[in-house]
Every structure is written in C-alpha cells, then in structure tokens.
Amino acid sequence: VQGNLTIEQGAKLTGAIRAHTVIVAGEVEGNIEDATRVELLQTGVLTGDLKAGSLTVAAGSRMRGQAEFGWDNAGK
C-alpha cells in the first residue's frame, strides 16, 4: 500500500503488509514488513513478524511473532 493502512476492529487480514503506517485494531495473520510506524491498538491482534521504524503497543493488544524496530534499516 502506498501510504497508510488501518485494519479496523472486527476486520481480519491474511497476508503480508507493506505500508508507510500500519494501525491494527482488528486481526492480522502475516508479516508487517518495512513499515515506518506500526500501532497495535487495544483490540489489535498480530500473528506474524514485524519490522518497523517505530512500534506503539497498547495494553490489551496481542502479538505472536518476532518484532524488530528502531534500527536504521527498519522502515526503509
């Protein structure tokens, strides 16, 4: 996706995601790759690996996978 992607609460996306900013309020099964910013909201569920420039995680969200963020090559 060129730009931002939001997975709303109640929505489910299966597959890899590449976008500038990814906001997860629903459920994602797949990897989030090379995002500049990722937000896991309270209702968000991520099953997969994550690579981003920055990551914000709300209390109550869930993730199963590996996360890599904050490195110079993440999100580029």
C-alpha positions in Angstrom: 0.0 0.0 0.0 1.3 3.4 -0.8 0.5 5.4 2.3 -1.3 4.2 5.4 -3.3 1.1 6.2 -5.8 0.6 9.0 -7.2 -2.7 10.0 -10.4 -1.8 11.8 -11.8 -3.7 14.9 -13.7 -6.8 13.7 -11.7 -7.0 10.4 -9.2 -9.8 9.6 -6.4 -9.5 7.1 -4.4 -12.6 6.0 -1.1 -11.9 4.1 2.0 -9.7 4.2 1.6 -6.0 4.6 3.9 -3.2 3.3 2.7 0.3 4.1 4.1 3.5 5.5 2.0 3.4 8.6 0.0 0.4 9.8 -2.7 0.7 12.5 -4.0 -2.7 13.8 -7.3 -2.6 15.7 -8.5 -5.9 14.1 -6.6 -9.1 13.4 -3.6 -9.6 11.1 -2.2 -13.1 10.1 1.0 -12.4 8.3 4.1 -10.3 8.5 4.3 -6.5 8.6 7.4 -5.6 6.6 9.3 -2.3 6.2 6.7 0.0 7.8 7.8 3.4 9.1 5.3 3.2 12.0 3.1 0.4 13.4 0.4 0.9 16.1 -1.1 -2.1 17.8 -4.3 -0.8 19.4 -6.1 -2.3 22.4 -8.2 -4.7 20.3 -5.4 -5.5 17.8 -4.0 -9.0 17.2 -0.9 -9.7 15.1 0.2 -13.2 14.3 3.4 -12.8 12.4 6.7 -11.0 12.4 7.0 -7.2 12.4 9.7 -4.9 11.1 9.2 -1.2 11.6 10.9 2.1 12.3 8.8 2.6 15.4 6.2 0.5 17.3 3.5 1.6 19.7 1.7 -1.2 21.7 -1.5 -0.5 23.7 -2.3 -2.5 26.8 -4.6 -5.4 25.8 -3.2 -5.9 22.3 -1.7 -9.3 21.4 1.2 -10.4 19.2 2.8 -13.7 18.4 6.0 -13.4 16.4 9.2 -11.5 16.3 9.5 -7.7 16.3 12.3 -5.6 15.0 12.0 -1.8 15.3 14.1 1.3 15.9 17.1 0.2 13.7 18.3 2.4 10.8 17.3 -0.1 8.2 13.8 -0.8 9.7 11.0 1.0 7.9 13.1 1.9 4.8 
